[in-house]
């Protein structure tokens, strides 16, 4: 993360859930209020914000409209969205370093999870070929 916080919501720095929660907070909306507007349960919003699940495309469009951000910003942090928090530039270098390490680890975990998914798919295909 840059010391000025310019990549605060980038894919390497934040997840979909992080961006959703930040946009919801910026819109001064509670999870329950957003859930009601979307016609889903508050637990669904919590699940999205905790990156346990993701909304369908039709909900993404509505969420983006309600929170005044672009769909692409919600998905990958690019496009019309939120600026870094005002206090992001006030963080001390040691805190920024820790945040950077956490974000690096998150990116490594994400890459490892994607690799694991590809390997599992390849294994399933090989096992399926052996059975046939």
N, C-alpha and C positions, 0 to 999 in steps of 0.2 A: 504494500500500500504506500502511495506517495504521502509525504508528510503533510501535504495540504488536503488530503482526504479525497482527491479527485477520482479515485477508483473505488470509492466506498461501496458502491452497489454493483461492481463488475462481477462477472461469473466466477473469478478467482477469489473474490472477497466476500460475496454474499450468495445465498441460495435463493431459490424462488420464494421460499417461506419467509426469508429475511426481508426481501423486497415487498412482499405482500403485507407483512406486518407493518413495515415502515410507511407504506402508502396508506394503509388503513389508519394508522396513528395520525399521519399528516392530514387526513380527511376528517379527523376528530370523530372517528367512528369506532364503536366497540365491536368485538367479535360478534356479539349477539345482534347488533344493529345490521352489520354486513350480512350475517346469515339470514336475517329476516328479509332484507332487500333482495337476496338471491334465491330465497325459497329453499334454503338448506338448513341443517341443524348447526348450532354453534360448535358442536364437536367436530363437524366437517371443516369449519374454518380453522379450528385449532389444529386439526390433522394437516391441513395445507400449510399452515404457518410453521409447524414442526417438521415439515418435509417428510411426513409419513405417507402422504398421498398427494395427488395433483388434481386440479379441476379439469373437467372436460373442456373442449374448445368453446362450446357455447357459453359456459360460465366465464371463461377467460375474457371473452369479449365484453361481457356485462361488467365484470370486475374492473377491467381497464376503464370503462366508461364511468362507473361509479366513483372510482378513485382518481380519475383524471390523469392517468398515465397510459402509455402505449402498451399494447400486448407484448411487443418485443422487449420492452424494458422489464416487464414482469418476468418474462422467460429468461432473458440473458443480460439484463442491465444496460442494454443499448437502446437509444432512442429517447423519446420524451418520458421523463420520469422525475425523480426527486434529486435534489442536490445533496451533497454530503451534509450531515448534521452540522449545525453551527459550531458545536463544541469539538468537532473532529480535529480542527487545527490547533486546539488548545491542549491536546494530549502530549504528554512528555515523550521524549525519544524512547525511553525504556518500555513504556506502555505500547507505543507504536511498533516496537520490535516484537513484543509478545503477540500483538494482534497479527502482525505479518507472519510470524511462525504458525499461529493457529490457522490462518488462511492458507498457508502453504500446505499444512497437513491436511486440511479439508480438501484441497485440490488433489493431493496425492491419494487420499481415500477415494475420492470420486473416480479418479483414473483407474485405481485398482478395482473398484466395484464394476466399472465398465469392462475392464479386462476379464474379470471373473465371469461376468455375464456372457461375454463372447466365448470363453472357454467352455462354460456350461452348455451353451448352444451347440458348439462344435462336438462336444462329448455326446449330447443327445442325438445328434445326426449320425455320428459313428455307431452308436449303440442301435439306432433304428436300422441302419444299413446292415448290421450284423444279424439282426433278427429276421430281416427279409430275405 
